[in-house]
Amino acid sequence: MAVVTGARGGIGRVTAQVLSNAGAKVAMFVRQAGDAPALARSLSFSCDVTAEESVQEAFCKTRDAFGRIDAVIHAAGAVGKGPLHEMSVDAWRATMEVNLTSSFLIAREAYEDLKSSRGCLVFLSSTNGRNGGSHLSGPAYASAKAAVINLTRYLAKEWGPAGVRVNCVAPGPVKTPMLDRLSEAEIDALRALSPLRHITTAEEVAAGIAYLCSPDASGVTGEVLNLSGGLVLD
């Protein structure tokens, strides 16, 4: 049984579909319950991932409906934009809340469930968190996604003795509604930065997440799965 946050659209929606198609029961966390897709063996729950009580309530409803939780995929997030000197404090805080504080809240609430099932947690980071990002996503987004990588590594060490695996995926630009804010010229420029001249699809990211949740990845923890078409090279 898997929890997927941010299941309204983009990576979260496709990930929920992929897991459901593979036979998993899925609890989809979305801002409004009606925003989630209709999937077999699945339910949707309203959840503001930046609000402690909302996260607690969504997990409580998930436990009541499904009992055991084997995997949690935290795909909810939001991008920023612009240079730092033009960014307001409110915009900085909002971007950090939805990308980083939410990761803390989801992880903390999921721990006892994942400890009981010896399950796994998968975060969504980004190439912006590895190469510093740009004005296209803004400084707060790049900083938050870098912090998610270190939170992944920290939790992999802290939770490993309890049998809980913690990993994250770090896509480059992904073909989702989030990319619609860019012009064709900007998208072409991003594509040209990749050695493969490739914009990653949500299906490719979902496949990476499904692998990290599978028994095939039982020995994988603390990993940052690079899904950037070579935009970032280790």
HUQUIZI-V793417 format. One line per field, one symbol per residue. phi: phi as a letter, one per 20 degrees, with the letter a starting at -180 (. if undefined). psi: psi as a letter, one per 30 degrees, with the letter a starting at -180 (. if undefined). A space follows every 10 residues. Layout:
phi: ???
psi: ???
This chain:
phi: .cdcemefam fffffgffff feoeecddec fcgfeefecf lccdcfbefe dgffffffff ffffedmfdd bcdedfrbed anfffdeeff fgffffffdd fffffffffe gfffffeleb cceddagfed dnmbffdnff ffffffffff fgfffgffeg feneeccbdc fegcfcgfef feffffffff fffegelcef efffffffff ffeegfdfdd bmedeecdmn gddf
psi: kkkjlhgelb eeeeeeeeee ffgkkkjkkl ekefflljlk gllkkkkjff keeeeeeeee eeeeefckkf kkjjfklkla lllefgklee eeeeeeefee eeeeeeeeff eeeeeefhal kkljblfffe gfaaffflee eeeeeeeeee eeeeeeeefe fggkkkllki lakkilffff flleeeeeee effkefhkkk leeeeeeeee efflffgfgk lgkjjjhggg ekk.
